Amino acid sequence: MSAEMITTIVGVVSLLLALAAGFGWIIHRTDAQLAGVRVEIADTRRDLGVRMDKVTEELVDVKIAVARVEGCRGT
């Protein structure tokens, strides 16, 4: 093999390794960012669940109050 051929092969292999490393870094970085988003989504769902429970409790109280008012009118 000539020196030019060896240099070309080493250059191509180095380029492929650099591309693979860059692609791996991008995948790692994206996974880390998505993990943060998943945590934020879970927190938001939990907060919405708590808020919905509070609204449900208030709605029950309102229904009871309306039933009492309607009951007083009927008697």
Backbone atoms as SQL, in Angstrom:
CREATE TABLE atoms (id INTEGER PRIMARY KEY, chain TEXT, resi INTEGER, resn TEXT, atom TEXT, x REAL, y REAL, z REAL);
INSERT INTO atoms VALUES
  (1, 'A', 1, 'MET', 'N', 0.839, -1.182, 0.000),
  (2, 'A', 1, 'MET', 'CA', 0.000, 0.000, 0.000),
  (3, 'A', 1, 'MET', 'C', 0.884, 1.245, 0.000),
  (4, 'A', 2, 'SER', 'N', 0.375, 2.232, -0.703),
  (5, 'A', 2, 'SER', 'CA', 1.133, 3.471, -0.764),
  (6, 'A', 2, 'SER', 'C', 0.782, 4.351, 0.438),
  (7, 'A', 3, 'ALA', 'N', 1.589, 5.330, 0.660),
  (8, 'A', 3, 'ALA', 'CA', 1.397, 6.244, 1.787),
  (9, 'A', 3, 'ALA', 'C', 0.102, 7.039, 1.612),
  (10, 'A', 4, 'GLU', 'N', -0.234, 7.387, 0.368),
  (11, 'A', 4, 'GLU', 'CA', -1.458, 8.137, 0.118),
  (12, 'A', 4, 'GLU', 'C', -2.700, 7.307, 0.452),
  (13, 'A', 5, 'MET', 'N', -2.649, 6.011, 0.120),
  (14, 'A', 5, 'MET', 'CA', -3.775, 5.118, 0.396),
  (15, 'A', 5, 'MET', 'C', -3.969, 4.964, 1.903),
  (16, 'A', 6, 'ILE', 'N', -2.893, 4.775, 2.645),
  (17, 'A', 6, 'ILE', 'CA', -2.976, 4.632, 4.099),
  (18, 'A', 6, 'ILE', 'C', -3.498, 5.920, 4.718),
  (19, 'A', 7, 'THR', 'N', -3.030, 7.049, 4.249),
  (20, 'A', 7, 'THR', 'CA', -3.486, 8.339, 4.762),
  (21, 'A', 7, 'THR', 'C', -4.970, 8.529, 4.490),
  (22, 'A', 8, 'THR', 'N', -5.430, 8.148, 3.317),
  (23, 'A', 8, 'THR', 'CA', -6.843, 8.275, 2.963),
  (24, 'A', 8, 'THR', 'C', -7.700, 7.375, 3.850),
  (25, 'A', 9, 'ILE', 'N', -7.291, 6.139, 4.029),
  (26, 'A', 9, 'ILE', 'CA', -8.050, 5.193, 4.856),
  (27, 'A', 9, 'ILE', 'C', -8.112, 5.683, 6.303),
  (28, 'A', 10, 'VAL', 'N', -6.981, 6.126, 6.841),
  (29, 'A', 10, 'VAL', 'CA', -6.952, 6.634, 8.220),
  (30, 'A', 10, 'VAL', 'C', -7.839, 7.877, 8.337),
  (31, 'A', 11, 'GLY', 'N', -7.823, 8.732, 7.345),
  (32, 'A', 11, 'GLY', 'CA', -8.658, 9.930, 7.362),
  (33, 'A', 11, 'GLY', 'C', -10.145, 9.593, 7.323),
  (34, 'A', 12, 'VAL', 'N', -10.530, 8.648, 6.482),
  (35, 'A', 12, 'VAL', 'CA', -11.936, 8.248, 6.370),
  (36, 'A', 12, 'VAL', 'C', -12.398, 7.587, 7.670),
  (37, 'A', 13, 'VAL', 'N', -11.571, 6.707, 8.227),
  (38, 'A', 13, 'VAL', 'CA', -11.925, 6.048, 9.486),
  (39, 'A', 13, 'VAL', 'C', -12.046, 7.079, 10.603),
  (40, 'A', 14, 'SER', 'N', -11.160, 8.019, 10.649),
  (41, 'A', 14, 'SER', 'CA', -11.222, 9.075, 11.667),
  (42, 'A', 14, 'SER', 'C', -12.489, 9.909, 11.509),
  (43, 'A', 15, 'LEU', 'N', -12.840, 10.218, 10.281),
  (44, 'A', 15, 'LEU', 'CA', -14.050, 10.987, 10.019),
  (45, 'A', 15, 'LEU', 'C', -15.294, 10.213, 10.451),
  (46, 'A', 16, 'LEU', 'N', -15.332, 8.930, 10.146),
  (47, 'A', 16, 'LEU', 'CA', -16.472, 8.105, 10.546),
  (48, 'A', 16, 'LEU', 'C', -16.574, 8.002, 12.068),
  (49, 'A', 17, 'LEU', 'N', -15.457, 7.858, 12.747),
  (50, 'A', 17, 'LEU', 'CA', -15.459, 7.812, 14.209),
  (51, 'A', 17, 'LEU', 'C', -15.934, 9.138, 14.801),
  (52, 'A', 18, 'ALA', 'N', -15.501, 10.233, 14.201),
  (53, 'A', 18, 'ALA', 'CA', -15.937, 11.544, 14.689),
  (54, 'A', 18, 'ALA', 'C', -17.441, 11.723, 14.480),
  (55, 'A', 19, 'LEU', 'N', -17.966, 11.294, 13.350),
  (56, 'A', 19, 'LEU', 'CA', -19.399, 11.384, 13.098),
  (57, 'A', 19, 'LEU', 'C', -20.190, 10.513, 14.073),
  (58, 'A', 20, 'ALA', 'N', -19.691, 9.305, 14.328),
  (59, 'A', 20, 'ALA', 'CA', -20.369, 8.409, 15.269),
  (60, 'A', 20, 'ALA', 'C', -20.356, 8.998, 16.673),
  (61, 'A', 21, 'ALA', 'N', -19.242, 9.585, 17.085),
  (62, 'A', 21, 'ALA', 'CA', -19.154, 10.200, 18.411),
  (63, 'A', 21, 'ALA', 'C', -20.098, 11.408, 18.502),
  (64, 'A', 22, 'GLY', 'N', -20.161, 12.208, 17.468),
  (65, 'A', 22, 'GLY', 'CA', -21.076, 13.347, 17.456),
  (66, 'A', 22, 'GLY', 'C', -22.520, 12.905, 17.514),
  (67, 'A', 23, 'PHE', 'N', -22.865, 11.879, 16.773),
  (68, 'A', 23, 'PHE', 'CA', -24.222, 11.350, 16.788),
  (69, 'A', 23, 'PHE', 'C', -24.564, 10.796, 18.171),
  (70, 'A', 24, 'GLY', 'N', -23.618, 10.092, 18.788),
  (71, 'A', 24, 'GLY', 'CA', -23.839, 9.577, 20.145),
  (72, 'A', 24, 'GLY', 'C', -24.028, 10.693, 21.151),
  (73, 'A', 25, 'TRP', 'N', -23.259, 11.757, 21.011),
  (74, 'A', 25, 'TRP', 'CA', -23.396, 12.902, 21.918),
  (75, 'A', 25, 'TRP', 'C', -24.771, 13.546, 21.760),
  (76, 'A', 26, 'ILE', 'N', -25.233, 13.678, 20.520),
  (77, 'A', 26, 'ILE', 'CA', -26.548, 14.271, 20.274),
  (78, 'A', 26, 'ILE', 'C', -27.642, 13.414, 20.904),
  (79, 'A', 27, 'ILE', 'N', -27.553, 12.106, 20.758),
  (80, 'A', 27, 'ILE', 'CA', -28.551, 11.214, 21.356),
  (81, 'A', 27, 'ILE', 'C', -28.530, 11.340, 22.878),
  (82, 'A', 28, 'HIS', 'N', -27.345, 11.361, 23.461),
  (83, 'A', 28, 'HIS', 'CA', -27.222, 11.490, 24.921),
  (84, 'A', 28, 'HIS', 'C', -27.816, 12.816, 25.392),
  (85, 'A', 29, 'ARG', 'N', -27.511, 13.880, 24.711),
  (86, 'A', 29, 'ARG', 'CA', -28.011, 15.205, 25.082),
  (87, 'A', 29, 'ARG', 'C', -29.536, 15.281, 24.962),
  (88, 'A', 30, 'THR', 'N', -30.071, 14.724, 23.890),
  (89, 'A', 30, 'THR', 'CA', -31.520, 14.726, 23.685),
  (90, 'A', 30, 'THR', 'C', -32.214, 13.913, 24.767),
  (91, 'A', 31, 'ASP', 'N', -31.667, 12.764, 25.112),
  (92, 'A', 31, 'ASP', 'CA', -32.258, 11.948, 26.176),
  (93, 'A', 31, 'ASP', 'C', -32.261, 12.691, 27.506),
  (94, 'A', 32, 'ALA', 'N', -31.191, 13.403, 27.799),
  (95, 'A', 32, 'ALA', 'CA', -31.128, 14.161, 29.053),
  (96, 'A', 32, 'ALA', 'C', -32.176, 15.271, 29.071),
  (97, 'A', 33, 'GLN', 'N', -32.367, 15.946, 27.963),
  (98, 'A', 33, 'GLN', 'CA', -33.369, 17.012, 27.895),
  (99, 'A', 33, 'GLN', 'C', -34.771, 16.435, 27.996),
  (100, 'A', 34, 'LEU', 'N', -35.022, 15.313, 27.346),
  (101, 'A', 34, 'LEU', 'CA', -36.340, 14.694, 27.412),
  (102, 'A', 34, 'LEU', 'C', -36.656, 14.188, 28.815),
  (103, 'A', 35, 'ALA', 'N', -35.640, 13.746, 29.538),
  (104, 'A', 35, 'ALA', 'CA', -35.869, 13.304, 30.912),
  (105, 'A', 35, 'ALA', 'C', -36.342, 14.479, 31.762),
  (106, 'A', 36, 'GLY', 'N', -35.769, 15.650, 31.548),
  (107, 'A', 36, 'GLY', 'CA', -36.207, 16.843, 32.267),
  (108, 'A', 36, 'GLY', 'C', -37.632, 17.222, 31.914),
  (109, 'A', 37, 'VAL', 'N', -37.986, 17.076, 30.647),
  (110, 'A', 37, 'VAL', 'CA', -39.350, 17.386, 30.213),
  (111, 'A', 37, 'VAL', 'C', -40.331, 16.402, 30.833),
  (112, 'A', 38, 'ARG', 'N', -39.937, 15.125, 30.889),
  (113, 'A', 38, 'ARG', 'CA', -40.820, 14.115, 31.488),
  (114, 'A', 38, 'ARG', 'C', -41.087, 14.422, 32.950),
  (115, 'A', 39, 'VAL', 'N', -40.068, 14.881, 33.668),
  (116, 'A', 39, 'VAL', 'CA', -40.250, 15.234, 35.077),
  (117, 'A', 39, 'VAL', 'C', -41.212, 16.411, 35.193),
  (118, 'A', 40, 'GLU', 'N', -41.056, 17.412, 34.338),
  (119, 'A', 40, 'GLU', 'CA', -41.946, 18.571, 34.368),
  (120, 'A', 40, 'GLU', 'C', -43.384, 18.167, 34.041),
  (121, 'A', 41, 'ILE', 'N', -43.553, 17.257, 33.093),
  (122, 'A', 41, 'ILE', 'CA', -44.902, 16.791, 32.747),
  (123, 'A', 41, 'ILE', 'C', -45.520, 16.052, 33.918),
  (124, 'A', 42, 'ALA', 'N', -44.737, 15.212, 34.587),
  (125, 'A', 42, 'ALA', 'CA', -45.255, 14.476, 35.742),
  (126, 'A', 42, 'ALA', 'C', -45.664, 15.437, 36.854),
  (127, 'A', 43, 'ASP', 'N', -44.839, 16.463, 37.097),
  (128, 'A', 43, 'ASP', 'CA', -45.182, 17.461, 38.116),
  (129, 'A', 43, 'ASP', 'C', -46.458, 18.204, 37.744),
  (130, 'A', 44, 'THR', 'N', -46.593, 18.559, 36.474),
  (131, 'A', 44, 'THR', 'CA', -47.777, 19.277, 36.021),
  (132, 'A', 44, 'THR', 'C', -49.021, 18.414, 36.169),
  (133, 'A', 45, 'ARG', 'N', -48.915, 17.131, 35.822),
  (134, 'A', 45, 'ARG', 'CA', -50.059, 16.231, 35.971),
  (135, 'A', 45, 'ARG', 'C', -50.467, 16.103, 37.431),
  (136, 'A', 46, 'ARG', 'N', -49.484, 16.002, 38.312),
  (137, 'A', 46, 'ARG', 'CA', -49.786, 15.881, 39.740),
  (138, 'A', 46, 'ARG', 'C', -50.472, 17.154, 40.234),
  (139, 'A', 47, 'ASP', 'N', -49.951, 18.304, 39.832),
  (140, 'A', 47, 'ASP', 'CA', -50.560, 19.577, 40.244),
  (141, 'A', 47, 'ASP', 'C', -51.983, 19.710, 39.704),
  (142, 'A', 48, 'LEU', 'N', -52.183, 19.311, 38.460),
  (143, 'A', 48, 'LEU', 'CA', -53.529, 19.378, 37.894),
  (144, 'A', 48, 'LEU', 'C', -54.472, 18.424, 38.616),
  (145, 'A', 49, 'GLY', 'N', -53.968, 17.266, 39.004),
  (146, 'A', 49, 'GLY', 'CA', -54.794, 16.322, 39.754),
  (147, 'A', 49, 'GLY', 'C', -55.233, 16.898, 41.087),
  (148, 'A', 50, 'VAL', 'N', -54.307, 17.569, 41.776),
  (149, 'A', 50, 'VAL', 'CA', -54.643, 18.199, 43.056),
  (150, 'A', 50, 'VAL', 'C', -55.682, 19.296, 42.839),
  (151, 'A', 51, 'ARG', 'N', -55.500, 20.103, 41.814),
  (152, 'A', 51, 'ARG', 'CA', -56.452, 21.179, 41.529),
  (153, 'A', 51, 'ARG', 'C', -57.824, 20.622, 41.171),
  (154, 'A', 52, 'MET', 'N', -57.846, 19.546, 40.397),
  (155, 'A', 52, 'MET', 'CA', -59.128, 18.950, 40.029),
  (156, 'A', 52, 'MET', 'C', -59.831, 18.378, 41.256),
  (157, 'A', 53, 'ASP', 'N', -59.067, 17.810, 42.182),
  (158, 'A', 53, 'ASP', 'CA', -59.673, 17.308, 43.420),
  (159, 'A', 53, 'ASP', 'C', -60.304, 18.448, 44.216),
  (160, 'A', 54, 'LYS', 'N', -59.618, 19.578, 44.286),
  (161, 'A', 54, 'LYS', 'CA', -60.159, 20.738, 44.995),
  (162, 'A', 54, 'LYS', 'C', -61.429, 21.254, 44.326),
  (163, 'A', 55, 'VAL', 'N', -61.418, 21.313, 42.999),
  (164, 'A', 55, 'VAL', 'CA', -62.599, 21.778, 42.269),
  (165, 'A', 55, 'VAL', 'C', -63.758, 20.810, 42.496),
  (166, 'A', 56, 'THR', 'N', -63.470, 19.524, 42.510),
  (167, 'A', 56, 'THR', 'CA', -64.518, 18.535, 42.754),
  (168, 'A', 56, 'THR', 'C', -65.120, 18.715, 44.141),
  (169, 'A', 57, 'GLU', 'N', -64.274, 18.935, 45.131),
  (170, 'A', 57, 'GLU', 'CA', -64.773, 19.160, 46.490),
  (171, 'A', 57, 'GLU', 'C', -65.647, 20.414, 46.546),
  (172, 'A', 58, 'GLU', 'N', -65.207, 21.485, 45.911),
  (173, 'A', 58, 'GLU', 'CA', -65.995, 22.718, 45.902),
  (174, 'A', 58, 'GLU', 'C', -67.315, 22.525, 45.165),
  (175, 'A', 59, 'LEU', 'N', -67.292, 21.764, 44.083),
  (176, 'A', 59, 'LEU', 'CA', -68.512, 21.502, 43.334),
  (177, 'A', 59, 'LEU', 'C', -69.515, 20.726, 44.184),
  (178, 'A', 60, 'VAL', 'N', -69.035, 19.774, 44.958),
  (179, 'A', 60, 'VAL', 'CA', -69.915, 19.025, 45.848),
  (180, 'A', 60, 'VAL', 'C', -70.531, 19.970, 46.876),
  (181, 'A', 61, 'ASP', 'N', -69.711, 20.870, 47.417),
  (182, 'A', 61, 'ASP', 'CA', -70.231, 21.840, 48.384),
  (183, 'A', 61, 'ASP', 'C', -71.304, 22.733, 47.750),
  (184, 'A', 62, 'VAL', 'N', -71.073, 23.154, 46.520),
  (185, 'A', 62, 'VAL', 'CA', -72.047, 23.995, 45.828),
  (186, 'A', 62, 'VAL', 'C', -73.334, 23.207, 45.580),
  (187, 'A', 63, 'LYS', 'N', -73.219, 21.961, 45.185),
  (188, 'A', 63, 'LYS', 'CA', -74.408, 21.139, 44.956),
  (189, 'A', 63, 'LYS', 'C', -75.220, 20.989, 46.240),
  (190, 'A', 64, 'ILE', 'N', -74.528, 20.780, 47.345),
  (191, 'A', 64, 'ILE', 'CA', -75.213, 20.642, 48.632),
  (192, 'A', 64, 'ILE', 'C', -75.925, 21.946, 48.989),
  (193, 'A', 65, 'ALA', 'N', -75.241, 23.074, 48.783),
  (194, 'A', 65, 'ALA', 'CA', -75.844, 24.372, 49.094),
  (195, 'A', 65, 'ALA', 'C', -77.068, 24.626, 48.211),
  (196, 'A', 66, 'VAL', 'N', -76.990, 24.300, 46.938),
  (197, 'A', 66, 'VAL', 'CA', -78.125, 24.480, 46.035),
  (198, 'A', 66, 'VAL', 'C', -79.265, 23.574, 46.450),
  (199, 'A', 67, 'ALA', 'N', -78.957, 22.352, 46.827),
  (200, 'A', 67, 'ALA', 'CA', -80.006, 21.430, 47.270),
  (201, 'A', 67, 'ALA', 'C', -80.687, 21.952, 48.526),
  (202, 'A', 68, 'ARG', 'N', -79.933, 22.542, 49.424),
  (203, 'A', 68, 'ARG', 'CA', -80.518, 23.105, 50.640),
  (204, 'A', 68, 'ARG', 'C', -81.437, 24.276, 50.304),
  (205, 'A', 69, 'VAL', 'N', -80.993, 25.146, 49.408),
  (206, 'A', 69, 'VAL', 'CA', -81.817, 26.293, 49.026),
  (207, 'A', 69, 'VAL', 'C', -83.090, 25.826, 48.342),
  (208, 'A', 70, 'GLU', 'N', -82.968, 24.878, 47.442),
  (209, 'A', 70, 'GLU', 'CA', -84.167, 24.365, 46.765),
  (210, 'A', 70, 'GLU', 'C', -85.065, 23.628, 47.740),
  (211, 'A', 71, 'GLY', 'N', -84.493, 22.958, 48.721),
  (212, 'A', 71, 'GLY', 'CA', -85.282, 22.257, 49.716),
  (213, 'A', 71, 'GLY', 'C', -86.070, 23.226, 50.577),
  (214, 'A', 72, 'CYS', 'N', -85.482, 24.338, 50.904),
  (215, 'A', 72, 'CYS', 'CA', -86.175, 25.344, 51.713),
  (216, 'A', 72, 'CYS', 'C', -87.323, 25.959, 50.937),
  (217, 'A', 73, 'ARG', 'N', -87.201, 26.147, 49.659),
  (218, 'A', 73, 'ARG', 'CA', -88.267, 26.731, 48.835),
  (219, 'A', 73, 'ARG', 'C', -89.432, 25.762, 48.709),
  (220, 'A', 74, 'GLY', 'N', -89.147, 24.490, 48.688),
  (221, 'A', 74, 'GLY', 'CA', -90.194, 23.509, 48.474),
  (222, 'A', 74, 'GLY', 'C', -91.065, 23.297, 49.713),
  (223, 'A', 75, 'THR', 'N', -90.576, 23.572, 50.892),
  (224, 'A', 75, 'THR', 'CA', -91.367, 23.330, 52.099),
  (225, 'A', 75, 'THR', 'C', -92.024, 24.560, 52.608);
